[in-house]
Amino acid sequence: MPDILTSHWQAKPGMEDELARVLASLAEESRSEGGNVAFVVARSPIDRGCFFVFEYYDDEEAIREHAASEHFDRYARREAPPLLATERSEAWESL
């Protein structure tokens, strides 16, 4: 069962700092979830519009709870999409 999520986010030109703000807010609120082990947002030092997100949860139920949270809806579903050129996500199982 997946317990790790990764994603690559590429901001539209001119939207780099706004996307950074949205992802930082999402990370801060997500870290307070009971089932969240880690939520890391990294920004490329070369392409300032490129972001990598690493999320680690206790289990699949914690991922479902995260996806149903108000802050996920606000930041990931409403605020981020207009700022994005591309986004790619993958689910992983820890060993």
Rosetta blueprint (number, residue, H / E / L):
1 M L
2 P L
3 D L
4 I E
5 L E
6 T E
7 S E
8 H E
9 W E
10 Q E
11 A E
12 K L
13 P L
14 G L
15 M L
16 E H
17 D H
18 E H
19 L H
20 A H
21 R H
22 V H
23 L H
24 A H
25 S H
26 L H
27 A H
28 E H
29 E H
30 S H
31 R L
32 S L
33 E L
34 G L
35 G L
36 N E
37 V E
38 A E
39 F E
40 V E
41 V E
42 A E
43 R E
44 S L
45 P L
46 I L
47 D L
48 R L
49 G L
50 C E
51 F E
52 F E
53 V E
54 F E
55 E E
56 Y E
57 Y E
58 D L
59 D L
60 E H
61 E H
62 A H
63 I H
64 R H
65 E H
66 H H
67 A H
68 A L
69 S L
70 E H
71 H H
72 F H
73 D H
74 R H
75 Y H
76 A H
77 R H
78 R H
79 E H
80 A L
81 P H
82 P H
83 L H
84 L E
85 A E
86 T E
87 E E
88 R E
89 S E
90 E E
91 A E
92 W E
93 E L
94 S L
95 L L
